[in-house]
Amino acid sequence: MNKIKLVLPLALPGIKTGIFSLFTALLFLPSCEYDTDQVYNRTVDKNTTAPVIGMVELHLEGDTVYVYGSTDFNFSFTSSDQEIIGAGFSVDGADSLFVQSDNGQFRYRTAYLTPGQHTLKLDLYTHSGSSSIADILNYESYQFSKTWVLILVNDYYTYYEENVSNGYLKLIFPKYRNPDLTEYVISRFIIDSFREVGRVTIPEFTDSTYVGEGGSYRVQVNTSSGDRISWGEANLNSDLPQVRYYNIPGSGNFVTWDRSKFFNAASGYYAEITNMNNNLGAIPTKLNSSADTILSLTGFQNGEVGLIKLRVVPKKGNLVYTVGYYPSFERYQYFTVTN
Amino acid sequence: MKKVFLSLVILISTGSLWSQEVKTGIQYGIAFSSMEELRVLDLQIKATIPFSTKIVADFPGYWYYKPMIKLAYKKFSVGIEYTFNSTGSRISGKDYSGEYLLDMRIRRNSPGIFAEYYLHSFKNFGIWISSSGGILFTSLTLKQDLSVINTSLTNNSFSFKAKNYFFQPGAKLVYPWHSFDFEFNAGYLIELGSGALHEEKDSRQLLVNMVSDEPIKPGWNGFILGFTINYTLKKSK
């Protein structure tokens, strides 16, 4: 058997012992490379309970929701405890759209939906409240689901006809069907812009100042989420009484007119009669009742031409009349006296 | 520096022919490195983490070891040395749902030369002053790991390196025993140079402060306390 002798290359006295000692010392050295196994165990609460979810703007009791045109669909939720992470929306079972929100308000855009009936499913997620890593990174949550029938209406904007009820102008418009309705706002075009003339909570509006002078009305819907939806408009032509001349032999000459359709909104009439032959100037006459519809002519000879300007005077509150713009309340009529 | 180092190797190997003694030794001890800029980076990273974490290790003083060989005269000695030292930090957060770890491990490999001068002795102890200098090769590994509900979301590892120089003044207490010298060493390492930590394979990618955008240097400055065993290879005749 061959013996192998380990020979150290350094021929110095005691070197083997010395190097052996040093390497022995090295063996007892601590680990050369730093490492640590310390961890920080976070304080968490695994035993949380689900929060109570509340609906602020759109009431969840209803199962059918109407969406008008491309109007955004607003949801607003509150949570009794844990914060809301976000909500996933899916329509007709299609892929869910997730919207993140730290205040529970969501806006669902319906622009791409076709008109008609759809099924909308909403999954609302809240934090678990455990404060765990998964909770904070939104990997741990409570989920609440709700399904609605969603009806998308695109042709809701309508043009209203003139409607007279009990001597007043009455605008009747389609009903806004969601429970988040606050009011309908009615505006009227005055001089150069629309000015609000009333607010109602039912889909009809009576203008107690309109006397047939013509005008443009606009209706908007206010919702509890702060949206204002253009709901429709009415463009009314002038509808003032027609003036006629007639002669009753032995009694005299008269001008008369039909009673205003909007008689309850009118306080009376104002008339000016001008003899076009003598050019002496107009004779003003004021009639304080909308039921007075006849005026006797004096000072006219046979064959003379007259001009009557009849103005329907509205009761207080007519904004167009208030600003002093009378022509739209007036009708002119020439006549020739025949005795 | 390489030339100086090589010259000293040659000097020691040939110097043994005429010098008093040739000694070899191993020193180990604890280096307390400041790592100021890396500590700040840890704080900045911690601030960006959305859940609560803690810096459970913040570059503590850690063991180093230093083999050396020297020519020793009666009141003077010179030699070459090599030091390995490491330390690190950890940002940690763990709960039932997951775990986050950010580990930094920093190492230095530093070859150098040193000189020592005898001052005084009392009883059997000798008091010496020393100084050394050399190159600091630093490597830094940064590992980030985030797992949630048994799923790994992030598992990144980055390696950086830097080259700097050092100067280390110090003092030691020596107790000779037969062919051995037992030493207690104290010193202060001063990092020199402007070498910033850069990505291992691309020196253009620097590790920077998240706020100031300034490149980060290793920061090995700090006190060093050690113990040395020297063995006399060749005694004076």
Interface residues (C-beta under 8 A of the other chain):
Chain A: L10 L12 P13 G14 I15 G18 I19 S21 L22 A25 L26 L29 P30 S31 C32 E33 Y34 D35 T36 Q38 V39 Y40 N41 R42 V44 K46 S130 S131 S132 I133 A134 D135 I136 L137 Y139 E140
Chain B: V22 T24 G25 I26 Y28 P50 F51 S52 T53 K54 V56 A57 Y62 W63 Y65 F84 S86 T87 G88 R90 S92 G93 K94 D95 Y96 S97 G98 E99 Y100 L101 R105 R107 L146 V148 I149 L153 S179 F180 I229 Y231 T232 L233 K234 K235
